[in-house]
Amino acid sequence: MPHWLQLMLESLPSLLWAALIFTVPLTLLSFVLGLTVGLGAALGRLFGPRPLVAVVRFYVWIFRGTPLLVQLFLIFYGLPSLGILLDAFTAALIGFTLNIGAYTSEIIRAAIGSVPKGQWEAAYSIGMTWSQAMRRTILPQAGRVAVPPLSNTFISLVKDTSLAAAITVPEMFQAAQRIVATSYEPLILYVEAAILYLAMSSVLSALQTRLEERLNRYGGFLEARS
């Protein structure tokens, strides 16, 4: 067996374990929390009072305008100067959540804005309150529009979790770095890590395509939910 293949096979369990224990949970938790933050920020910017709109715009401006790696360093290495100590995974989770929240807020805001005004009027005409109209009419339609960009954001997040290695989170890429430190075979190990990231992204891309086809087949998000 070639040396490079043997090394890949020997290191594969360690990489997969790191992905299962750290990469996947970090991705899922960050996206769910970030989506929640993004929804709140989008609603605040669209319907909130002016002070809240200003705060949301400032938040989005900061997190979209600075590198994610810098944000992670500020949270993990910078906050201890203020007496705020966080473990690596928590710091990464906060950083990814806030970053994803900023991007998803713009996606959701645009999706809600794409729903025709007549949909609001139709909801109000049958006696719905604002919250009922938002929950039953507007968000389901906006969700269909938001699925592709949100799916792309999720796939990008899977790859971006590799940045957590810079703040000592033992996820898949750092597992590869640790093996490199003992095997002195950076090319083989980093190619293997790249293949695993590519495999995960490819699976998610296929699922995204099937989801979009299902929504289109049934005429939209509302029908696909039932």
C-alpha angles and dihedrals in degrees: 000000000000115000094238093053093047091051091050092050093047093049096042096085091052092049094046092048091051089049092050096046101037116005098051097042092045091051096047097043093045093050096046093046092041091050090052091050090045093052092050092046092048093050091045092052094046101041108012129103119272096263091054091046089053092050092049093047090050091049092050091045092053098046097040093045100051129063117263091230091057090050091053091049092049092051098043102033102021104047094060086069086065093047095260110129119188131176116241098257093048092048091050091047092052092046095048092043094054092044094049090044091058094051097041091049089063092046092050093043091054092045093052090046090054093062108100118251088237090070090062091047092049091051093049091046091063093049103264120152121229093264092047092049091049095047100040104031116015105039095047091053093042089049092062090054092045098050098087098048092040090051090051090050091052092050091049089050091057089060095039092059086078086075088068087075087074090066094044100262103153095227125142099287093049089049087057090049091053092052090048089055090061102031099040089217104121097158095055096044096044091048089052091050090048090052091052092050089048091051093051092046091048092052091049091047090053091049090049091053092050092048092051091047090051092051091049094044093056095044100256147328097299094056093042091058094059 
